[in-house]
């Protein structure tokens, strides 16, 4: 099991229109995973639920979004764990 919560780089990156986002949790907790535009606006909530410790992954389909740079952020129990960049190229 991971020692801390960790957010991994999406794959593939750049992508069109589907990518996979993986993360690991060291303890059970309330997990939020969101995708934001560069203005800081939430464009997609991917996860918002209690999850068990361990490794997790989710497929993100951005078919309805425009090409560009986005930020995805993992929060556990309301605290930001990590954020990373992803690039959508259509």
N, C-alpha and C positions, 0 to 999 in steps of 0.2 A: 504494500500500500504506500501511496505517496506520503511524505512527511508534511507537506504543505499543499494548499490548493494551488493549482497551476493551470494556466491557459496556454495552449499550444498554437503554433502558426497554422492557419487554415491551409488545406491542400485540395486542389491546386490553387496557386496564387501567382499571377492573375487567373481569373476564372470566367466562364461564360456558360450558362447562367447558374451552375450548381457547384458548390464547394462543401467540404466537410470541415467542421470545427470540432476539435477534441479538447477535453479538459479533464483534470484529475482532482478529486476531493480527498482530503485527509480525514475528514469527519463528515457525518451526516449534517445536513443543513438546508436552509432556504436558499435556493440557487436562482439567480437572475442572469440571463445571457441576452444582451441586446446589441443591435447594430445601429450605429448612429451616423448621420451625415457630418460633414465638416463644420456645420453650424451648431453641432451638439444636439440636434433633434433626433429623437428615437424614430427610426424608420421601420424597425421590425423587432418585436420581442420574440426570441426563439425559445427561451425557457423561463418559467416563473413558477417553480414548485419545489417542494421538499424532495431532496434526492439523497441516496445512500452514498457512503464513502466509496471510493474506487474510481475507475476510469469511465468516462462517458464521451459520446460523440453524437453530433447532430448534423444533418444535412441541411444546408441553407440554399434555398432556391430564390434567386434574385431576378427572376424573369420580368417582374413588374418595375424594377428600378432602372435608373439611367446609369450609363457608364460613369465610372469615376472611383475615387478613393473613399473608403468608408472605414470606420473604427468599430471594432466589436469589443465589448467589455464584459468581464465576468465579475459578478458580485456574489458573495456568500454571506448570509445573515446580515445583509444590508451594507457590508463593507466591500469596497472595491478591491479586488484581488490583482487584476492585471487587465491591460487592454492591448490590442494589436491592430495593425492595419491590414485591410484587404482591398484588392483592386478588381473591380468589375469591368471587363472589356467586352463590349458587344460588337 
